Amino acid sequence: MTPSHEQRATQAREAHKVTLVGAVVDFLVGMAKLIAGLMVGSAALVADGIHSFSDILTDLFVMAATHFGRQAPDQGHPYGHGRIETLATLWLGGVLIFVAGAIAWASLGRLIGGDAVPAPGGWAITIALASLLAKEAIYHYTMRAARRIGSRLLEANAWHSRSDALSTLVVLVGLVATQLGYAWMDALAAIVVGVMVGRIGGRLLWESSQELIDTALPEDEQALLKRTAETVPGVHGVHELRTRRIAGDALLDLHIVVPPRVTVSEAHEIGNAVSRRLREAMPHLADITFHIDPEDDEGQTEHSRRPGLPLRDDVESLLDDAWGDSPAWRARIDLDLHYLDDRIDVSLYLAAPEALDLDGAAADLRRAAADLDWLGRLRLWQGPGRA
């Protein structure tokens, strides 16, 4: 079901708590790596420390984005504020790519220049190992919360923590290699860190941009939605099914073909049944808009551009001109119109004696309306029409 305002507020508070814990860890880890890197002259460890400090900035941004992005829909934002989270994820990907480029560029210069790097010592290696374990723990902690509340932004921030853990792993390898006398491995490790961080940033940019241009859900999910809708009794077909994402939510538009002569209220209730079943099959559907069709008009858009068929007031006026002298027309107590196959089928309910020849009356009415090219099937009934 679509989250209520209270549920969204609870989710935002949980996201804030998780992100705040991550920010504290980022600060402590970043300070430890930066101080150790500067003291032993390790470019890889300094770069990794800068990466950890960049996490603090993104943590603060994530907290703000989840606060505003989880607010309830309002008049100016009827679909909610989820795009704020999408934009924040896009920004987060850009930050990662910028950090990656800076790390890789600086380290490449050190590698080409052959700058000497002293052995880091066991304590620097220990700090790197402790940082690796801390960041990996934060990744799992954040990812569990992201999946629990359905936040793609929080999931992106978890991957940001994982990128820091992976980069620290590479740095750890470089520090051990430098300790063993392979000093050039420190700069190479920093370059690898930059590439890894940039790759994650690129993935976040790609996924967020796909959401901003309203890319559809995966084909297997669309197929599931179509199959689910078609299982509802009274549904004769589904077409023009369109999907898109807003943050962790999915939005769906679809056309539902129902029996052509059911009442408006029955057709609408069939649509409601489809909506309920779709939400059961895919709980993250935040909004479903269905259009009821009495016939399959997939791909036919000209009906909304041409003049169209006359509506009830005009139909009654035209029929009155054609059938004004007919006893059957004067005896009508109700009139049903069905717009099918580019024509209007007419059903007349008559308060007339049972002895009335309905077939003969229908033939007379048909001849009198021969000039009405929009008139389709004509049926006459004795007794009251539908209430």
N, C-alpha and C positions, 0 to 999 in steps of 0.2 A: 504493500500500500504506500501511497505518497506520504512522506513524513509530515507530521503536523508542525506547527510553529514551535510547540514545546519540545518536540523531538529534535528539531533542527537546532534549537538553543542548547539542548543537552549535548548534541554532537559537536557543536562549536566549542563548548566548554571542555569536552574531552580532547578535542584537537589542540586547544590551547595548552592544556596540561601536558600532553605528550611533547608538544613542540618546545615548551619551556624547559622540560627536563633535558631535551636534546640540546638546547642552547647552553645550559649550564655545563653539560659535558663537553660541548664544542669549545667553550671558553677555556676550561681546564686543560683539555687535550692540546688546544692550539698554543696556549702559553708554554706548556711543557715542551712541545716540539720546536717552537720558535727559539726559546732560550737555549735548548740543547743544540739546535742546528747552528746558531750563531757562535756558540762556545767552541764547537768542534770544527766549524767551517764546512758543514755539509749543506750543499745547495739543495739536495733532495729533501732533507729534513726541514729546511727553512721553507721550501716550496710547499711541503705538506702542511706545515704550520699555517701558512697563509691560506691554504685551502680550508683548513678547519675554521679560521676566523671568518672566511667568506660564508661559512655555514651559519654563523651567528646572524649575519645580516639577512640571509634568506629565512632563517627561523622567525625573525621578527616580522618579515614580510608575509610569511605563511600565516602567522597569528592574525595579522590584520585582514588578510584575504579570507580566511575561514570565518572570521567574525562577520564581515559584511556579506560574504558569499552565501552564508547559511541563513540570512534573514528571509522572512516570509515575503511572498509576492506582494506588490502594492500596485497602485494605479499606474505609476510610471513604468513599472517592471512586472507586467502580468505573468511572465514566465519565471519569475524569481530573479535572484542575483547570482546564479551559478556561473555566469560568464566571468565574474570577478575572479573566481578560482582558476578559470581557464587562462585568463590574461596573466595571472600571477605565475602559473606554471610555465607560460611562454617566457616570461621575464626570467624565471629561475633557470630555464634552459639557456637563455642568453648569457646569464652570469657565469654559468658553468663553462661555456665555450670561451668567454673572455678570460676567465682564470686559467683555463687549459692552455690558451695561446700564450699568455704571459709566462707561465711556467716553462712550456716547451721552448720558447724563444730564448729566454735567459739561460736555460740549461744547455741549449745547442751551442750558444756562444762559449760557455765554459768547456764543453766537450771539444770543440774545434780548437780553442785556445790552449788546451792541455793544461789548465790550471791545476796546480798541485793541491791535493786534498789530504789532510792528515788523517790518521786512523781515528775513528770516532770514539773508541773505547766501549767497554761493556755497558756502562750506565746509559749511554745514548741509545744503544741497541735495546736495552731494557725498556726505556721510555717509548721507543717505537712499538715494541711488542705490546706494552700495556695500552697504548693508544689504539692499536689494531683491535684488541679485544673489546675495548670500550665502544668504539664506533660500530663494530659488528653487533654488539648488544643493543645499541640504540637503533640500528637498522631493523632488527627483529621486533623491538618494542613498538616502533613507529608503524611498521608495516601491519602488525596485528590490529592496531587501532584504525589504520586507514581502511582495511578490509571490513572491520566491524561497522564503521559508520559510512562506508562507501564514498570516500574522498580521494579523488585522483590527485589532488594537490598534495595531500598528506602522503600519498603513495610516492609521488615524485620527490618529496622531501626525504622519504625513507631511502630512496635510491641515491639521493645526494649523500646521505650518511654512508651508504654502501660504497659509493665512489671514493669517499675518504678512507674507508677501511681498505679497499683494494689498493688505493694509492700508497697507503701506509705499508701494505704488504710488499709492494714493489720497492719502497724506500728501505724497508727492513732487509730485503735481499741485497740492495745496493750498499747498505751500511756494513753488512757482514762481509761482502766482497771487498769493500774498501779496507776493512780491518785485516783482511787476508792479503792486502797488498795490491788489489786491483782498483786503484783510485778512480779510473775512468768510469767504473760502474756506477758511481754516485750520480754523475751527470746523465748517464744513459737511463738510470732509474727515474730521474726527474722528468726526462723526455717521455718515457713510457707512461708516467703518471698523467702528464698533460694530454696524451693521446686518449687514455682511458676516460678521463674526465670530460674531454671534448666529445667523445662518442656518446656518453650518457646525455650531455647537454643537447646534442643534435637530435637524439631520440625524443627528448621532451619537447623540443621545438616542433618536430614533425607531428607528433601526436596532438599537440595543442592547436597547431595550425589547421589540422584536419577537422578538429572540432569547430573551429571558428568559421570554416567554410561549409558547415553543416553536412559533413560527410556521413553517409548512412551507416547503420550498424552492420556488422559482418553478415554475409549472405546466409550463413546457417541460422543466425538469430532471426533474420527476416523471414526465412522459410518456416521457422518454428512459430512465429507470430501468425503467419498466414494459415498454417495448418490448424492452429488452435482456434482461430476465428471461424474457420469453416466447419468445426465440429459442433457449433451451437445450432440447435434446432431452429429452423426458419431461415437460415442463411443459405442462399442459393449460390453465392460466390463472393469473392473478395478481390478487389483490384485497386490500383493506384495507392498501394501501401508505401508510405514514405516515413523514414525514421531519421532522427538526428540526436545528438547528445548535447546536454548542458551540464558541465562538470560531471558528477557521478550519476546523473539522472538521464533517462532516455525519453524522448518525445515521439509520439506516433500519430500519423494521420492515415485514415484508410476509408475506402468506399465499400459499403456492405450492400449486396444485392439481396432483396427480400421478395416474397411473393407480391406480384404487382397490385393485387386488389385488397391487401390488408389495410386496416385503419392506420391512421398516422400514429396513434398511441401504441398500437401493437408493434408497428415497425420500430418505433423509438425504444420500446422495451426490449426488442430483439437486439438493438444496438447496445443497450445497457448490459444485457447478458454477455455480449461479446466483450465489452469493456471489462467486466468483472473477471471473466475467464482469462483474458490476456494478462491482467494484473496478477492473477494466481500463478500463471506460467512464467512471468518475468516481473518480479517484485520491484525492480528499479525503474519501472515505467512511471514517470511523474505526471504525464499528461497524455490523454488519448482523445483525439477528435475524430468522430466517425460521421460519414455522410451516407444517408440512406438512398439507395437507388432502386427503383421498381424494375429495372432491366439493366443488363450489362452494357454500359456505355463507355467502356475503357478506351481511352485514346480519342474520344469524341468531345472536342471542346467548342465546336462551332455553334452548339445550341446556346452558349452564353454570349455569342456575338451577333447572331441574326435577330430579326424582329421577334421571332418566337410565336407560340400559339396564344390565342386569346385567353384571358383569365375569366373567372366565374361571372363577374358582372357583365363583361362583354358577351360571354357565351349565352347567358340568359336573355340578354337583349336581342342577340341575333336569332336565337331560337324562338323568341316571342314574335319576332317579325315573320319568321317562316311558318310557325305553328299556331299562331294566334287564334285561328278559327277551328283548331282541332279539339274535339271533346276530350281526347286523352291528355293533351297538354293542359287544358283548363282543369282537369281532374287531378293534376299532380299534387302530391303532398311532400315530396322530397325529390332531390336530384343529386346523383353522384357523378363525378367526373373523374376519369382515369386518363392520364397523359401517357400514352404508350405508342411506340413506333411512329413518332411524329404526327400522331393524330389524337383526337379526344374521343374516348369511348364514353357514351352517355347511358346512364341507367335511370329510368323514370319509375318512381313509386306512385301508384295511382290509388285514390280513394274512389273506386268505381265498382259497379255491380259485377258479380262473378260471371254474368253472362256476356261481358264485354269480350269481343274477339281480340285478344292481345296481338296475335300474329297479323291480323288485318290492320289493326291500328298502327302497328310498327311499320308495316309496308306503306301506309298512307303518309306517316311522318317522314319516312325515308325519301319518298318521292317529293314531298314538299321542301325537303332540305337538300335537294340535289345540287344546288349551287354552293353549298358549304363544303369546300374541299377538305377542311380539317376534320370533318365528322367521321369518326371511326365506327366501332361497333355500337349498335343501338339495342338496348334491352328494356323491356317493360315488365313491371312487377305490380301485382295487386297487393295492397296492404301498406303499412307504414314503413318508411325507410329506416336506416340505421340512426339511432339516437346519437 
